[in-house]
Amino acid sequence: MKNIAVILSGCGVFDGAEIYESVLTLLRIEQQGAKYHCMAPNKLQMHVVDHRTGDAVEGESRNVLTEAARIARGEIIDLAQANPDDYDALIIPGGFGAAKNLSDFAVTGADCTLDPELTRFTQAIHQQGKPVGMICIAPAMAPRLFGEGVACTIGSDEGAAGAINTMGGAHQTCSVSDIVVDEQRKLVTTPAYMLAGSITEAASGINKLVDKVLAMS
């Protein structure tokens, strides 16, 4: 049975992993006869957002790994302890946590840096010839992880697409129900909630992404 690593970035669209995207990913992996193992970096979030208002909460801090454990029902490990040899592929759901906790893309755009443990694990998976799937805003990290010319999508947002191209990526416009595949690098990306207006729309592309990642692994 294939074992898929899933890196989460907290819990909640505005300051962590997008919950629907994460759950849809886990569901599809299991539906296709594979298993998953969730992991997240053990560090503080960039900030905490009140999801009722969209405002940052002053004076409050939360741990990325602790928050991500909510989605994983407690079955999660510290990304620093994850061994790439144990997995057949990697998928990274979106949510602003990918741009705030796994990287600082939300703040610095094309000048972004990535979490060192995320970089270590993802590049090790890639160097072993295993596929990687990235969802929503997560593909903004692709040029830093896979190098110049990497094909990926965040949908059609001009600002994020422009930043990807500035970093050396080759952004491709994509509909919510489709995927972009860089066959050479074994990278699969889909827009999900960068474009989705409903959980059903988000699932349409995520299901294709998971299926393709599994087929390539």
C-alpha positions as a Markdown table, in Angstrom:
| # | Residue | x | y | z |
|---|---|---|---|---|
| 1 | Met | 0.0 | 0.0 | 0.0 |
| 2 | Lys | 1.4 | 3.4 | -1.0 |
| 3 | Asn | 2.1 | 5.8 | 1.9 |
| 4 | Ile | 1.6 | 9.5 | 1.1 |
| 5 | Ala | 3.1 | 12.2 | 3.3 |
| 6 | Val | 0.8 | 15.2 | 3.8 |
| 7 | Ile | 2.4 | 18.4 | 5.1 |
| 8 | Leu | -0.1 | 20.7 | 7.0 |
| 9 | Ser | 0.5 | 24.3 | 8.0 |
| 10 | Gly | -1.8 | 24.7 | 10.9 |
| 11 | Cys | -5.6 | 24.7 | 11.0 |
| 12 | Gly | -7.7 | 27.3 | 9.2 |
| 13 | Val | -7.7 | 29.0 | 5.9 |
| 14 | Phe | -6.5 | 32.4 | 7.0 |
| 15 | Asp | -3.6 | 31.4 | 9.2 |
| 16 | Gly | -3.0 | 27.6 | 8.6 |
| 17 | Ala | -3.9 | 24.8 | 6.4 |
| 18 | Glu | -7.2 | 25.1 | 4.5 |
| 19 | Ile | -9.4 | 22.5 | 6.2 |
| 20 | Tyr | -11.6 | 21.5 | 3.3 |
| 21 | Glu | -8.6 | 21.1 | 1.0 |
| 22 | Ser | -6.8 | 19.0 | 3.7 |
| 23 | Val | -9.7 | 16.7 | 4.4 |
| 24 | Leu | -10.5 | 16.3 | 0.7 |
| 25 | Thr | -6.9 | 15.3 | 0.1 |
| 26 | Leu | -6.9 | 12.7 | 2.9 |
| 27 | Leu | -10.3 | 11.3 | 1.8 |
| 28 | Arg | -9.2 | 10.9 | -1.8 |
| 29 | Ile | -5.9 | 9.2 | -0.8 |
| 30 | Glu | -7.8 | 6.6 | 1.2 |
| 31 | Gln | -10.6 | 6.2 | -1.4 |
| 32 | Gln | -7.9 | 5.3 | -3.9 |
| 33 | Gly | -6.5 | 2.5 | -1.7 |
| 34 | Ala | -3.5 | 4.3 | -0.3 |
| 35 | Lys | -2.7 | 5.6 | 3.2 |
| 36 | Tyr | -1.5 | 8.9 | 4.5 |
| 37 | His | 0.6 | 10.3 | 7.3 |
| 38 | Cys | 0.2 | 14.0 | 8.3 |
| 39 | Met | 3.1 | 16.1 | 9.5 |
| 40 | Ala | 3.8 | 19.8 | 10.2 |
| 41 | Pro | 6.6 | 22.0 | 11.4 |
| 42 | Asn | 6.8 | 22.4 | 15.2 |
| 43 | Lys | 6.9 | 26.2 | 15.5 |
| 44 | Leu | 4.7 | 29.2 | 16.2 |
| 45 | Gln | 2.4 | 30.5 | 13.5 |
| 46 | Met | 3.1 | 33.8 | 11.9 |
| 47 | His | -0.1 | 35.1 | 13.6 |
| 48 | Val | -3.6 | 34.0 | 14.7 |
| 49 | Val | -6.6 | 35.1 | 12.7 |
| 50 | Asp | -10.2 | 35.3 | 14.0 |
| 51 | His | -11.9 | 33.5 | 11.2 |
| 52 | Arg | -15.2 | 35.2 | 12.0 |
| 53 | Thr | -13.8 | 38.6 | 11.1 |
| 54 | Gly | -10.6 | 37.9 | 9.2 |
| 55 | Asp | -8.7 | 40.1 | 11.7 |
| 56 | Ala | -5.4 | 39.2 | 13.4 |
| 57 | Val | -5.8 | 38.5 | 17.1 |
| 58 | Glu | -3.3 | 40.6 | 19.1 |
| 59 | Gly | -1.4 | 38.9 | 21.9 |
| 60 | Glu | -2.3 | 35.3 | 20.9 |
| 61 | Ser | 0.1 | 32.7 | 19.5 |
| 62 | Arg | -0.5 | 29.1 | 18.4 |
| 63 | Asn | 1.8 | 26.3 | 17.4 |
| 64 | Val | 1.6 | 25.0 | 13.8 |
| 65 | Leu | 2.0 | 21.3 | 14.7 |
| 66 | Thr | -0.5 | 21.5 | 17.6 |
| 67 | Glu | -3.1 | 23.2 | 15.4 |
| 68 | Ala | -2.5 | 20.9 | 12.4 |
| 69 | Ala | -3.1 | 17.9 | 14.8 |
| 70 | Arg | -6.8 | 19.1 | 14.9 |
| 71 | Ile | -7.2 | 18.1 | 11.3 |
| 72 | Ala | -5.2 | 14.9 | 11.6 |
| 73 | Arg | -7.2 | 13.8 | 14.7 |
| 74 | Gly | -4.0 | 13.7 | 16.7 |
| 75 | Glu | -2.2 | 11.4 | 14.3 |
| 76 | Ile | 0.6 | 13.7 | 13.3 |
| 77 | Ile | 4.4 | 14.0 | 13.6 |
| 78 | Asp | 6.9 | 16.8 | 13.7 |
| 79 | Leu | 8.1 | 17.4 | 10.2 |
| 80 | Ala | 11.7 | 17.5 | 11.5 |
| 81 | Gln | 11.3 | 13.8 | 12.5 |
| 82 | Ala | 9.9 | 12.7 | 9.2 |
| 83 | Asn | 12.0 | 10.4 | 7.0 |
| 84 | Pro | 11.5 | 10.8 | 3.3 |
| 85 | Asp | 12.4 | 7.2 | 2.7 |
| 86 | Asp | 9.2 | 6.1 | 4.4 |
| 87 | Tyr | 6.9 | 7.7 | 1.8 |
| 88 | Asp | 6.0 | 7.2 | -1.8 |
| 89 | Ala | 4.8 | 10.8 | -2.5 |
| 90 | Leu | 4.1 | 14.1 | -0.9 |
| 91 | Ile | 1.0 | 16.4 | -1.0 |
| 92 | Ile | 0.9 | 19.9 | 0.4 |
| 93 | Pro | -2.6 | 21.4 | 0.8 |
| 94 | Gly | -3.1 | 25.2 | 0.7 |
| 95 | Gly | -4.5 | 27.8 | 3.0 |
| 96 | Phe | -2.6 | 30.9 | 3.9 |
| 97 | Gly | -0.5 | 28.8 | 6.3 |
| 98 | Ala | 1.5 | 27.7 | 3.2 |
| 99 | Ala | 2.3 | 31.4 | 2.6 |
| 100 | Lys | 2.7 | 32.3 | 6.3 |
| 101 | Asn | 4.0 | 29.3 | 8.1 |
| 102 | Leu | 5.7 | 27.1 | 5.5 |
| 103 | Ser | 7.1 | 30.2 | 3.8 |
| 104 | Asp | 6.8 | 34.0 | 4.2 |
| 105 | Phe | 5.3 | 34.4 | 0.7 |
| 106 | Ala | 2.3 | 36.3 | 2.1 |
| 107 | Val | 4.7 | 39.0 | 3.3 |
| 108 | Thr | 7.6 | 39.0 | 0.9 |
| 109 | Gly | 6.2 | 37.6 | -2.3 |
| 110 | Ala | 8.9 | 36.8 | -4.8 |
| 111 | Asp | 11.6 | 37.4 | -2.2 |
| 112 | Cys | 10.2 | 34.6 | 0.0 |
| 113 | Thr | 12.1 | 32.1 | 2.0 |
| 114 | Leu | 10.9 | 28.6 | 3.0 |
| 115 | Asp | 10.8 | 26.7 | 6.2 |
| 116 | Pro | 14.0 | 24.7 | 6.3 |
| 117 | Glu | 12.3 | 21.5 | 7.3 |
| 118 | Leu | 9.8 | 21.8 | 4.5 |
| 119 | Thr | 12.7 | 22.4 | 2.1 |
| 120 | Arg | 14.7 | 19.4 | 3.5 |
| 121 | Phe | 11.8 | 17.0 | 3.3 |
| 122 | Thr | 10.3 | 18.1 | -0.1 |
| 123 | Gln | 13.6 | 18.2 | -1.9 |
| 124 | Ala | 14.6 | 14.8 | -0.5 |
| 125 | Ile | 11.3 | 13.3 | -1.8 |
| 126 | His | 12.0 | 15.0 | -5.2 |
| 127 | Gln | 15.6 | 13.8 | -5.4 |
| 128 | Gln | 14.3 | 10.3 | -4.8 |
| 129 | Gly | 12.2 | 10.6 | -8.0 |
| 130 | Lys | 8.9 | 10.6 | -6.0 |
| 131 | Pro | 6.0 | 12.9 | -7.1 |
| 132 | Val | 4.8 | 16.0 | -5.2 |
| 133 | Gly | 1.4 | 17.6 | -5.3 |
| 134 | Met | 0.8 | 21.2 | -4.2 |
| 135 | Ile | -2.6 | 22.8 | -3.8 |
| 136 | Cys | -4.1 | 26.3 | -3.8 |
| 137 | Ile | -1.4 | 28.9 | -2.9 |
| 138 | Ala | 1.2 | 26.2 | -2.0 |
| 139 | Pro | 2.6 | 26.1 | -5.6 |
| 140 | Ala | 4.0 | 29.6 | -5.0 |
| 141 | Met | 6.8 | 27.8 | -3.2 |
| 142 | Ala | 7.5 | 25.6 | -6.2 |
| 143 | Pro | 10.3 | 27.7 | -7.8 |
| 144 | Arg | 12.2 | 27.7 | -4.5 |
| 145 | Leu | 11.8 | 23.9 | -4.2 |
| 146 | Phe | 12.2 | 22.7 | -7.8 |
| 147 | Gly | 14.2 | 25.3 | -9.5 |
| 148 | Glu | 14.0 | 27.6 | -12.6 |
| 149 | Gly | 11.4 | 26.6 | -15.2 |
| 150 | Val | 9.2 | 24.6 | -13.0 |
| 151 | Ala | 5.6 | 24.4 | -14.4 |
| 152 | Cys | 2.9 | 25.0 | -11.8 |
| 153 | Thr | -0.4 | 26.9 | -11.3 |
| 154 | Ile | -2.2 | 28.8 | -8.6 |
| 155 | Gly | -5.1 | 29.4 | -11.0 |
| 156 | Ser | -5.3 | 32.9 | -12.5 |
| 157 | Asp | -4.4 | 35.4 | -9.8 |
| 158 | Glu | -2.1 | 37.8 | -11.6 |
| 159 | Gly | -0.2 | 38.9 | -8.5 |
| 160 | Ala | 0.7 | 35.4 | -7.3 |
| 161 | Ala | 1.4 | 34.2 | -10.8 |
| 162 | Gly | 3.7 | 37.1 | -11.5 |
| 163 | Ala | 5.6 | 36.4 | -8.3 |
| 164 | Ile | 6.0 | 32.7 | -9.4 |
| 165 | Asn | 7.4 | 33.8 | -12.7 |
| 166 | Thr | 9.7 | 36.4 | -11.1 |
| 167 | Met | 11.2 | 33.6 | -9.0 |
| 168 | Gly | 11.9 | 31.6 | -12.2 |
| 169 | Gly | 8.8 | 29.5 | -12.3 |
| 170 | Ala | 6.6 | 29.0 | -15.4 |
| 171 | His | 3.1 | 29.7 | -14.2 |
| 172 | Gln | 0.2 | 28.2 | -16.3 |
| 173 | Thr | -3.3 | 29.5 | -16.0 |
| 174 | Cys | -5.6 | 26.7 | -14.9 |
| 175 | Ser | -9.3 | 26.2 | -14.1 |
| 176 | Val | -10.5 | 25.0 | -10.7 |
| 177 | Ser | -11.4 | 21.5 | -12.1 |
| 178 | Asp | -8.0 | 20.9 | -13.7 |
| 179 | Ile | -4.4 | 20.2 | -12.9 |
| 180 | Val | -1.0 | 21.3 | -14.2 |
| 181 | Val | 1.6 | 18.5 | -14.4 |
| 182 | Asp | 5.4 | 19.1 | -14.7 |
| 183 | Glu | 6.2 | 15.6 | -16.0 |
| 184 | Gln | 10.0 | 16.2 | -15.7 |
| 185 | Arg | 9.9 | 17.2 | -12.1 |
| 186 | Lys | 6.9 | 15.0 | -11.2 |
| 187 | Leu | 5.0 | 18.0 | -9.7 |
| 188 | Val | 1.2 | 18.3 | -9.9 |
| 189 | Thr | -0.6 | 21.5 | -8.9 |
| 190 | Thr | -4.2 | 22.6 | -8.8 |
| 191 | Pro | -5.9 | 25.9 | -7.9 |
| 192 | Ala | -8.6 | 24.6 | -5.4 |
| 193 | Tyr | -9.8 | 27.6 | -3.3 |
| 194 | Met | -7.7 | 30.1 | -5.2 |
| 195 | Leu | -10.7 | 29.8 | -7.6 |
| 196 | Ala | -13.3 | 27.4 | -6.0 |
| 197 | Gly | -16.6 | 28.8 | -5.0 |
| 198 | Ser | -17.7 | 25.7 | -3.2 |
| 199 | Ile | -16.3 | 22.5 | -1.6 |
| 200 | Thr | -17.5 | 20.6 | -4.7 |
| 201 | Glu | -15.5 | 22.7 | -7.0 |
| 202 | Ala | -12.4 | 22.4 | -4.8 |
| 203 | Ala | -12.8 | 18.6 | -4.8 |
| 204 | Ser | -12.9 | 18.5 | -8.6 |
| 205 | Gly | -9.3 | 19.5 | -9.0 |
| 206 | Ile | -8.0 | 18.0 | -5.8 |
| 207 | Asn | -9.3 | 14.5 | -6.8 |
| 208 | Lys | -7.5 | 14.8 | -10.1 |
| 209 | Leu | -4.3 | 15.9 | -8.3 |
| 210 | Val | -4.4 | 13.0 | -5.8 |
| 211 | Asp | -5.1 | 10.5 | -8.6 |
| 212 | Lys | -2.2 | 11.8 | -10.7 |
| 213 | Val | 0.2 | 11.8 | -7.8 |
| 214 | Leu | -0.7 | 8.2 | -6.9 |
| 215 | Ala | -0.4 | 7.2 | -10.6 |
| 216 | Met | 3.1 | 8.7 | -10.7 |
| 217 | Ser | 4.3 | 7.1 | -7.5 |
